[in-house]
Amino acid sequence: MQTNFSPDRLEQDRLVRQANDILRTCVHCGFCTATCPTYVLLGDELDSPRGRIYLLKDMLENDKPASKTVVRHIDRCLTCQSCMTTCPSGVDYVHLLEQGRAHIERTYKRPPMDRVVRGMLAAIIPRTGRFRLAMLGGWLVRPVARLLPGPIGAMADMARKRPALRSSINKPQVLPAQGPRRARVALMRNCVQPALNPEIDAATARLLTRLGCEVVIAEGQGCCGAVVGHMGREDEAKAFARANVRAWTAADVDRVVVNVSGCGTTVKDYGHLLADDPELAADARVIASKAVDVTELLADLGPVEPVTERRIVVAYHAACSLQHGQRVTTAPKALLEAAGFRVVTPAESHLCCGSAGTYSITQPDLSRQLRTRKAEALETLDPDVIASGNIGCLTHLAAEVGVPLVHTVQLLDWATGGPQPPALDVPPKGRGRKDARAS
């Protein structure tokens, strides 16, 4: 793609040079359109990666304020990165998108209700205590509030059960390895997981310590920064990243283990996010290189030997942030199979379920369409349980899927001597999608 950034801007601004390089990589082939969820749903060129690249090029190249049209189509992007998996030219779409979103945040004044919703999300979701209180309030008023249209109804619909009021596993501590220590690892504390499903972190800690890892819950760590980063709030995202880099550097760990794939994609990109930080750029690169999804670490540690073989059918839902953002595709399924589960994969496994962080709230109609499509693909497999590596996907799909949903690590913990995941206390295949939506 030909670009026309001014020589002065190219010389003076590293981000302008980055945008220029990314745009020049695109050859207009359109392969990305076939795997873009919003293009598959809407069929609009401007709701494809190629169309959005043209919009971003015009806005960034001319350094002009974002228009309503640009904002509408950029906001519809799920940041699923499926286009990057498909692209034969290696276009770094996600970093171009980040620049565009930051530019929108600086130059575009959103409608009042939009500003309120986005401000609430940025203030609440990255902070576990606030999120827990918000979910508790949503759970109390959900029977009425979920019927409201737009983002408010979508937020209330997230609160499908009372949030966990506390989670001891998430306080700063060091959990000793069982037997000889094989590694010292930090377990990232996610913002929403302790309130929505603290058993995921507990299962992760049990499994890692059982396999010889000393697990550190580091003092001072917090949100990865993805929520605010995807809203274009660049400074806030960097502040969260700096806090985490400092916490994990001080913890002196071999690996930073993440069991929420959306966070893992962000942490692995800290070297890029903090590239211009004079104090922490080098440490950020080190932390990014140490970051692993929990299934990557488990694969490195060796086969997960099952205590008792569980002859149940697991439909594996590949979260976009894991399969596209981190390119981790084989480890989760291989680990489940080695643990004695029969793993099946749905059609269109590359397409997003519509969760995508706050997308289910900011774009509720498109999100629901994608969820319905994914739910149908999963339930067609007639599984006993659905497993995924991202709390956002699990929570989102629970609104429509009538099959128990668990994190991959919960099944692995169960197979190797841990307790049965609480979700499996519900008889498998006991509810249909209609009943799931009504609950």
Secondary structure, 3 states (H helix, E strand, C coil): CCCCCCHHHHHHCHHHHHHHHHHHHCCCCCHHHHHCHHHHHHCCHHHCHHHHHHHHHHHHHCCCCCCHHHHHHHHCCCCCCHHHHHCCCCCCHHHHHHHHHHHHHHHCCCCHHHHHHHHHHHHHCCCHHHHHHHHHHHHHHHHHHCCCCHHHHHHHHHCCCCCCCCCHHHCCEEECCCCCCCEEEEECCCCCHHHHCCHHHHHHHHHHHHCCEEEEECCCCCCCCHHHHCCCCHHHHHHHHHHHHHHHHHHCCCEEEECCHHHHHHHCCHHHHCCCCCCCHHHHHHHHHHEEEHHHHHHHHCCCCCCCCCCCEEEECCCHHHHHHCCCCCHHHHHHHHCCCEEECCCCCCCCCCCCCCHHHHCHHHHHHHHHHHHHHHHCCCCCEEEECCHHHHHHHCCCCCCCEEEHHHHHHHHCCCCCCHHHHCCCCCCCHHHHHHC
